[in-house]
Amino acid sequence: MAIPDYQTLMLPLLKIAADGKEHSLKEAVDILSKQFNLSDEELSALLPSGTQTIIYNRVGWARTYMKKAGLLTTPQRGHFQITERGKELLQENPDKIDTKLLGRYDEFVSFKTAHRTKELESIQEEKGEEFGTPEEALEYGYQKIVSNLSEEILSTVKECSPPFFEKLVVDLLVRLGYGGSRKEAGEVLGKSGDGGIDGIIKEDKLGLDIIYIQAKRWENVVGRPEIQKFAGALLGRKAKKGIFITTSGFTQEALEYAQNLENKVVLIDGERLAQLMIAYNLGVSTVSSYETKRMDSDYFVED
């Protein structure tokens, strides 16, 4: 069974609180996970950021939304308790509780307006997850932006000249911490030029080890023969490490062959290349940035 969305969780969560006692979110997650027969895989599924499980995040937002509507109160951090309004709603025996139903309460309407959740919901709907939490909407929205940017970068890189691609590879490796200075890295790349080696670069600023590079601005997928040729060139130079970068991809045979090599050979395909460029701010610029924050409950504890 799929992980229920936060609106599906609202009514079951309110029913847990129906006894009038104080309950913890962890307790609620355990109860609801069993109620919805979630698998171990579903229980351990994380948000894209990896900071929290999806089920805990959705139960948390179900609580938050019902708190904003006055159905629940939070007597202490990570806990919840039903209010008189919440009891009154349960007496109506609703089939479900969702944001439409919560719209009857002015406090919830004010909350939605103040937090501009309509914009977030439009992101959710476009992704096909209409009932994702605001955090999920932000994270998946960010993922979509990065994905589109990656495609744009890779398409542009493929149109660049071989010399520019060579420069791009050097710039990226320097950003990653290899090659010493940009000047030193640029001087060595592209000057070995034989035996399947496109260039060499220092592993560190002191030049204690050398990494050999193969850079292919290709459309076709790179197969095992190309990796074998590169590995043979490394062996001929008694090299221990190599990086094979391409704008396309690698066949499964190529990937498996590289994994079984005695020497370390790292394969970077076009998608990974674009991701690294974004992560290390190469060929991209920041348009805007956002911070998500949580209230620090410890600050409000009085001595």
C-alpha positions as a Markdown table, in Angstrom:
| # | Residue | x | y | z |
|---|---|---|---|---|
| 1 | Met | 0.0 | 0.0 | 0.0 |
| 2 | Ala | 1.3 | 3.5 | -0.8 |
| 3 | Ile | 2.1 | 5.9 | 1.9 |
| 4 | Pro | -1.1 | 7.9 | 2.6 |
| 5 | Asp | -1.1 | 11.6 | 1.9 |
| 6 | Tyr | -1.4 | 14.0 | 4.8 |
| 7 | Gln | -5.1 | 14.7 | 4.1 |
| 8 | Thr | -5.9 | 11.0 | 4.3 |
| 9 | Leu | -4.1 | 10.9 | 7.6 |
| 10 | Met | -6.1 | 13.8 | 9.2 |
| 11 | Leu | -9.2 | 11.8 | 10.3 |
| 12 | Pro | -7.3 | 8.8 | 11.6 |
| 13 | Leu | -5.0 | 11.1 | 13.5 |
| 14 | Leu | -7.9 | 13.0 | 15.1 |
| 15 | Lys | -9.5 | 9.7 | 16.1 |
| 16 | Ile | -6.2 | 8.8 | 17.9 |
| 17 | Ala | -6.7 | 12.0 | 20.0 |
| 18 | Ala | -10.4 | 11.3 | 20.6 |
| 19 | Asp | -9.6 | 9.9 | 24.1 |
| 20 | Gly | -8.7 | 13.4 | 25.2 |
| 21 | Lys | -5.2 | 12.3 | 26.2 |
| 22 | Glu | -1.9 | 13.8 | 25.1 |
| 23 | His | -0.2 | 11.8 | 22.4 |
| 24 | Ser | 3.2 | 12.0 | 20.7 |
| 25 | Leu | 3.8 | 12.2 | 17.0 |
| 26 | Lys | 6.0 | 9.1 | 17.2 |
| 27 | Glu | 3.2 | 7.2 | 18.8 |
| 28 | Ala | 0.8 | 8.4 | 16.1 |
| 29 | Val | 3.2 | 7.3 | 13.4 |
| 30 | Asp | 3.5 | 3.8 | 14.8 |
| 31 | Ile | -0.3 | 3.5 | 15.1 |
| 32 | Leu | -1.0 | 4.8 | 11.6 |
| 33 | Ser | 1.7 | 2.8 | 10.0 |
| 34 | Lys | 0.1 | -0.4 | 11.3 |
| 35 | Gln | -3.4 | 0.9 | 10.4 |
| 36 | Phe | -2.3 | 1.5 | 6.8 |
| 37 | Asn | -0.2 | -1.7 | 6.6 |
| 38 | Leu | 3.0 | 0.1 | 5.6 |
| 39 | Ser | 5.9 | -2.0 | 4.6 |
| 40 | Asp | 9.4 | -1.6 | 6.1 |
| 41 | Glu | 10.5 | 0.0 | 2.8 |
| 42 | Glu | 7.6 | 2.6 | 3.0 |
| 43 | Leu | 8.4 | 3.3 | 6.7 |
| 44 | Ser | 12.0 | 4.0 | 5.9 |
| 45 | Ala | 11.3 | 6.1 | 2.7 |
| 46 | Leu | 12.8 | 9.6 | 3.1 |
| 47 | Leu | 12.1 | 13.0 | 1.7 |
| 48 | Pro | 14.4 | 14.0 | -1.2 |
| 49 | Ser | 16.6 | 15.9 | 1.3 |
| 50 | Gly | 17.0 | 12.8 | 3.4 |
| 51 | Thr | 16.2 | 14.7 | 6.6 |
| 52 | Gln | 13.0 | 13.0 | 7.6 |
| 53 | Thr | 10.9 | 10.0 | 6.8 |
| 54 | Ile | 7.9 | 10.7 | 4.5 |
| 55 | Ile | 5.4 | 9.2 | 6.8 |
| 56 | Tyr | 6.6 | 11.2 | 9.8 |
| 57 | Asn | 6.6 | 14.4 | 7.7 |
| 58 | Arg | 3.0 | 13.8 | 6.5 |
| 59 | Val | 1.7 | 12.9 | 10.0 |
| 60 | Gly | 3.4 | 16.1 | 11.2 |
| 61 | Trp | 1.7 | 18.2 | 8.6 |
| 62 | Ala | -1.7 | 16.6 | 9.3 |
| 63 | Arg | -1.3 | 17.6 | 12.9 |
| 64 | Thr | -0.2 | 21.1 | 11.9 |
| 65 | Tyr | -3.1 | 21.7 | 9.6 |
| 66 | Met | -5.7 | 20.5 | 12.1 |
| 67 | Lys | -3.9 | 22.6 | 14.8 |
| 68 | Lys | -4.3 | 25.7 | 12.5 |
| 69 | Ala | -8.0 | 24.8 | 12.2 |
| 70 | Gly | -8.4 | 24.6 | 16.0 |
| 71 | Leu | -9.0 | 20.9 | 16.1 |
| 72 | Leu | -5.8 | 20.0 | 17.9 |
| 73 | Thr | -3.5 | 21.7 | 20.3 |
| 74 | Thr | 0.2 | 21.1 | 21.0 |
| 75 | Pro | 0.8 | 21.0 | 24.7 |
| 76 | Gln | 4.5 | 20.3 | 24.2 |
| 77 | Arg | 7.0 | 19.8 | 21.4 |
| 78 | Gly | 6.2 | 16.7 | 19.3 |
| 79 | His | 2.8 | 16.1 | 21.0 |
| 80 | Phe | -0.9 | 16.8 | 20.3 |
| 81 | Gln | -4.2 | 16.8 | 22.1 |
| 82 | Ile | -7.8 | 17.2 | 20.8 |
| 83 | Thr | -9.8 | 20.4 | 21.4 |
| 84 | Glu | -13.5 | 20.8 | 22.0 |
| 85 | Arg | -13.8 | 21.8 | 18.4 |
| 86 | Gly | -12.1 | 18.6 | 17.4 |
| 87 | Lys | -14.5 | 16.6 | 19.5 |
| 88 | Glu | -17.4 | 18.4 | 17.9 |
| 89 | Leu | -16.2 | 17.5 | 14.4 |
| 90 | Leu | -15.8 | 13.9 | 15.3 |
| 91 | Gln | -19.4 | 13.8 | 16.5 |
| 92 | Glu | -20.4 | 14.8 | 13.0 |
| 93 | Asn | -18.9 | 11.5 | 11.9 |
| 94 | Pro | -17.2 | 12.9 | 8.8 |
| 95 | Asp | -16.2 | 10.5 | 6.0 |
| 96 | Lys | -12.9 | 12.3 | 5.7 |
| 97 | Ile | -11.1 | 15.5 | 6.8 |
| 98 | Asp | -9.3 | 17.5 | 4.2 |
| 99 | Thr | -8.3 | 21.1 | 3.5 |
| 100 | Lys | -11.7 | 21.7 | 1.9 |
| 101 | Leu | -13.4 | 20.8 | 5.1 |
| 102 | Leu | -10.9 | 22.8 | 7.2 |
| 103 | Gly | -11.9 | 25.8 | 5.1 |
| 104 | Arg | -14.9 | 26.2 | 7.3 |
| 105 | Tyr | -12.7 | 27.5 | 10.0 |
| 106 | Asp | -11.5 | 31.1 | 9.7 |
| 107 | Glu | -8.2 | 30.4 | 11.5 |
| 108 | Phe | -7.3 | 27.8 | 8.8 |
| 109 | Val | -8.2 | 30.1 | 6.0 |
| 110 | Ser | -6.0 | 32.9 | 7.4 |
| 111 | Phe | -3.2 | 30.4 | 7.8 |
| 112 | Lys | -3.4 | 29.3 | 4.2 |
| 113 | Thr | -3.6 | 32.8 | 2.9 |
| 114 | Ala | -0.6 | 33.9 | 5.0 |
| 115 | His | 1.5 | 31.0 | 3.9 |
| 116 | Arg | 0.6 | 31.2 | 0.2 |
| 117 | Thr | -0.1 | 27.4 | 0.1 |
| 118 | Lys | -2.0 | 27.8 | -3.1 |
| 119 | Glu | 1.3 | 28.2 | -4.9 |
| 120 | Leu | 2.7 | 25.1 | -3.3 |
| 121 | Glu | -0.4 | 23.1 | -4.1 |
| 122 | Ser | 0.0 | 24.1 | -7.8 |
| 123 | Ile | 3.5 | 22.5 | -7.7 |
| 124 | Gln | 2.0 | 19.4 | -6.1 |
| 125 | Glu | -0.7 | 19.1 | -8.8 |
| 126 | Glu | 1.8 | 19.5 | -11.6 |
| 127 | Lys | 3.9 | 16.7 | -10.2 |
| 128 | Gly | 0.9 | 14.5 | -9.8 |
| 129 | Glu | 1.0 | 14.4 | -6.0 |
| 130 | Glu | -1.9 | 16.7 | -5.1 |
| 131 | Phe | -1.8 | 15.9 | -1.4 |
| 132 | Gly | 2.0 | 16.2 | -0.7 |
| 133 | Thr | 3.1 | 18.3 | 2.2 |
| 134 | Pro | 4.5 | 21.8 | 1.7 |
| 135 | Glu | 8.0 | 20.5 | 2.4 |
| 136 | Glu | 7.6 | 17.9 | -0.3 |
| 137 | Ala | 6.3 | 20.5 | -2.7 |
| 138 | Leu | 9.3 | 22.6 | -2.1 |
| 139 | Glu | 11.8 | 19.7 | -2.4 |
| 140 | Tyr | 10.2 | 18.2 | -5.5 |
| 141 | Gly | 9.9 | 21.6 | -7.0 |
| 142 | Tyr | 13.6 | 22.2 | -6.4 |
| 143 | Gln | 14.3 | 18.8 | -7.9 |
| 144 | Lys | 12.4 | 19.7 | -11.0 |
| 145 | Ile | 14.3 | 23.0 | -11.4 |
| 146 | Val | 17.6 | 21.2 | -11.0 |
| 147 | Ser | 16.5 | 18.5 | -13.5 |
| 148 | Asn | 15.6 | 21.1 | -16.1 |
| 149 | Leu | 18.8 | 22.9 | -15.5 |
| 150 | Ser | 20.8 | 19.7 | -15.9 |
| 151 | Glu | 19.2 | 19.0 | -19.3 |
| 152 | Glu | 19.9 | 22.6 | -20.4 |
| 153 | Ile | 23.5 | 22.4 | -19.4 |
| 154 | Leu | 24.1 | 19.0 | -21.0 |
| 155 | Ser | 22.5 | 20.1 | -24.2 |
| 156 | Thr | 24.8 | 23.2 | -24.3 |
| 157 | Val | 27.9 | 21.3 | -23.5 |
| 158 | Lys | 27.3 | 18.9 | -26.4 |
| 159 | Glu | 27.3 | 21.9 | -28.7 |
| 160 | Cys | 30.6 | 23.2 | -27.4 |
| 161 | Ser | 33.8 | 22.7 | -29.3 |
| 162 | Pro | 36.3 | 20.0 | -28.2 |
| 163 | Pro | 38.8 | 22.6 | -26.9 |
| 164 | Phe | 36.1 | 24.2 | -24.8 |
| 165 | Phe | 35.0 | 20.8 | -23.5 |
| 166 | Glu | 38.6 | 20.2 | -22.5 |
| 167 | Lys | 38.7 | 23.5 | -20.6 |
| 168 | Leu | 35.4 | 22.7 | -18.9 |
| 169 | Val | 36.7 | 19.3 | -17.7 |
| 170 | Val | 39.8 | 21.1 | -16.3 |
| 171 | Asp | 37.7 | 23.8 | -14.6 |
| 172 | Leu | 35.4 | 21.1 | -13.0 |
| 173 | Leu | 38.3 | 19.0 | -11.7 |
| 174 | Val | 39.9 | 22.1 | -10.2 |
| 175 | Arg | 36.5 | 23.0 | -8.5 |
| 176 | Leu | 36.5 | 19.4 | -7.1 |
| 177 | Gly | 39.9 | 20.1 | -5.5 |
| 178 | Tyr | 42.2 | 18.4 | -8.0 |
| 179 | Gly | 45.0 | 19.9 | -10.1 |
| 180 | Gly | 46.5 | 22.5 | -7.8 |
| 181 | Ser | 46.0 | 25.9 | -9.5 |
| 182 | Arg | 43.9 | 26.4 | -12.6 |
| 183 | Lys | 47.1 | 27.4 | -14.5 |
| 184 | Glu | 48.9 | 24.2 | -13.5 |
| 185 | Ala | 45.9 | 22.0 | -14.4 |
| 186 | Gly | 45.5 | 23.7 | -17.8 |
| 187 | Glu | 49.2 | 23.2 | -18.6 |
| 188 | Val | 49.1 | 19.4 | -18.2 |
| 189 | Leu | 45.7 | 18.5 | -19.7 |
| 190 | Gly | 45.8 | 17.4 | -23.3 |
| 191 | Lys | 49.6 | 17.1 | -23.6 |
| 192 | Ser | 50.0 | 13.4 | -23.1 |
| 193 | Gly | 47.8 | 12.7 | -26.1 |
| 194 | Asp | 48.3 | 9.0 | -26.8 |
| 195 | Gly | 47.3 | 5.5 | -25.8 |
| 196 | Gly | 43.8 | 6.4 | -24.8 |
| 197 | Ile | 44.8 | 9.2 | -22.5 |
| 198 | Asp | 43.5 | 12.7 | -23.1 |
| 199 | Gly | 45.3 | 14.3 | -20.2 |
| 200 | Ile | 46.7 | 14.2 | -16.7 |
| 201 | Ile | 46.0 | 16.2 | -13.6 |
| 202 | Lys | 47.4 | 16.3 | -10.1 |
| 203 | Glu | 45.3 | 14.6 | -7.4 |
| 204 | Asp | 46.3 | 17.2 | -4.9 |
| 205 | Lys | 48.0 | 20.6 | -4.7 |
| 206 | Leu | 51.3 | 19.0 | -3.9 |
| 207 | Gly | 51.2 | 16.6 | -6.8 |
| 208 | Leu | 51.7 | 13.5 | -4.7 |
| 209 | Asp | 49.7 | 11.4 | -7.2 |
| 210 | Ile | 48.5 | 11.7 | -10.8 |
| 211 | Ile | 45.1 | 11.1 | -12.2 |
| 212 | Tyr | 44.7 | 10.2 | -15.9 |
| 213 | Ile | 41.8 | 11.6 | -17.8 |
| 214 | Gln | 39.8 | 10.5 | -20.8 |
| 215 | Ala | 37.2 | 13.1 | -22.0 |
| 216 | Lys | 34.6 | 12.2 | -24.7 |
| 217 | Arg | 32.1 | 14.7 | -26.0 |
| 218 | Trp | 30.0 | 12.0 | -27.5 |
| 219 | Glu | 26.3 | 11.3 | -28.5 |
| 220 | Asn | 26.7 | 7.6 | -28.6 |
| 221 | Val | 26.9 | 5.5 | -25.5 |
| 222 | Val | 30.4 | 4.5 | -24.3 |
| 223 | Gly | 30.9 | 0.7 | -24.4 |
| 224 | Arg | 33.2 | -1.7 | -22.7 |
| 225 | Pro | 35.9 | -1.6 | -25.5 |
| 226 | Glu | 36.5 | 2.1 | -24.8 |
| 227 | Ile | 36.9 | 1.5 | -21.1 |
| 228 | Gln | 39.2 | -1.5 | -21.8 |
| 229 | Lys | 41.4 | 0.8 | -24.0 |
| 230 | Phe | 41.6 | 3.4 | -21.2 |
| 231 | Ala | 42.4 | 0.8 | -18.6 |
| 232 | Gly | 45.1 | -0.6 | -20.8 |
| 233 | Ala | 46.6 | 2.8 | -21.2 |
| 234 | Leu | 46.6 | 3.2 | -17.4 |
| 235 | Leu | 48.3 | -0.1 | -17.0 |
| 236 | Gly | 51.0 | 0.8 | -19.5 |
| 237 | Arg | 51.8 | 3.9 | -17.5 |
| 238 | Lys | 51.6 | 2.1 | -14.2 |
| 239 | Ala | 48.8 | 4.5 | -13.2 |
| 240 | Lys | 46.5 | 3.7 | -10.3 |
| 241 | Lys | 43.7 | 6.1 | -11.0 |
| 242 | Gly | 41.7 | 7.4 | -13.9 |
| 243 | Ile | 38.6 | 9.4 | -14.7 |
| 244 | Phe | 36.5 | 8.8 | -17.9 |
| 245 | Ile | 34.1 | 11.7 | -18.6 |
| 246 | Thr | 31.6 | 11.6 | -21.4 |
| 247 | Thr | 28.6 | 13.8 | -22.4 |
| 248 | Ser | 26.6 | 10.6 | -23.2 |
| 249 | Gly | 26.4 | 7.5 | -21.0 |
| 250 | Phe | 27.9 | 4.1 | -20.4 |
| 251 | Thr | 26.6 | 0.6 | -21.2 |
| 252 | Gln | 26.0 | -1.8 | -18.4 |
| 253 | Glu | 29.0 | -3.9 | -19.5 |
| 254 | Ala | 31.2 | -0.8 | -19.4 |
| 255 | Leu | 30.0 | 0.0 | -15.8 |
| 256 | Glu | 30.5 | -3.6 | -14.6 |
| 257 | Tyr | 34.0 | -3.8 | -16.2 |
| 258 | Ala | 35.1 | -0.5 | -14.5 |
| 259 | Gln | 33.9 | -1.8 | -11.1 |
| 260 | Asn | 36.0 | -4.9 | -11.4 |
| 261 | Leu | 39.2 | -3.2 | -12.4 |
| 262 | Glu | 42.1 | -3.4 | -10.0 |
| 263 | Asn | 43.0 | 0.2 | -10.6 |
| 264 | Lys | 40.4 | 2.8 | -9.7 |
| 265 | Val | 38.5 | 4.1 | -12.7 |
| 266 | Val | 35.7 | 6.6 | -12.1 |
| 267 | Leu | 33.1 | 6.9 | -14.8 |
| 268 | Ile | 31.2 | 10.2 | -15.1 |
| 269 | Asp | 28.3 | 10.3 | -17.6 |
| 270 | Gly | 26.6 | 13.4 | -19.0 |
| 271 | Glu | 23.9 | 13.5 | -16.3 |
| 272 | Arg | 26.5 | 13.3 | -13.5 |
| 273 | Leu | 28.7 | 15.9 | -15.3 |
| 274 | Ala | 25.8 | 18.3 | -15.3 |
| 275 | Gln | 25.0 | 17.6 | -11.6 |
| 276 | Leu | 28.6 | 18.2 | -10.6 |
| 277 | Met | 28.6 | 21.5 | -12.6 |
| 278 | Ile | 25.5 | 22.6 | -10.7 |
| 279 | Ala | 26.8 | 21.4 | -7.3 |
| 280 | Tyr | 30.1 | 23.2 | -7.7 |
| 281 | Asn | 28.7 | 26.3 | -9.5 |
| 282 | Leu | 30.5 | 25.9 | -12.8 |
| 283 | Gly | 28.7 | 27.5 | -15.7 |
| 284 | Val | 25.7 | 28.4 | -13.5 |
| 285 | Ser | 24.7 | 31.4 | -11.3 |
| 286 | Thr | 22.4 | 31.7 | -8.3 |
| 287 | Val | 19.1 | 33.4 | -9.1 |
| 288 | Ser | 17.5 | 33.1 | -5.7 |
| 289 | Ser | 17.8 | 31.1 | -2.5 |
| 290 | Tyr | 15.4 | 30.1 | 0.2 |
| 291 | Glu | 15.8 | 28.8 | 3.8 |
| 292 | Thr | 13.3 | 26.6 | 5.6 |
| 293 | Lys | 13.2 | 27.0 | 9.3 |
| 294 | Arg | 11.6 | 25.3 | 12.3 |
| 295 | Met | 10.7 | 26.9 | 15.6 |
| 296 | Asp | 13.3 | 26.2 | 18.3 |
| 297 | Ser | 11.1 | 25.1 | 21.2 |
| 298 | Asp | 14.1 | 25.0 | 23.5 |
| 299 | Tyr | 14.5 | 28.7 | 23.3 |
| 300 | Phe | 11.0 | 29.3 | 24.8 |
| 301 | Val | 11.7 | 27.1 | 27.9 |
| 302 | Glu | 11.7 | 29.4 | 30.9 |
| 303 | Asp | 14.1 | 28.8 | 33.8 |
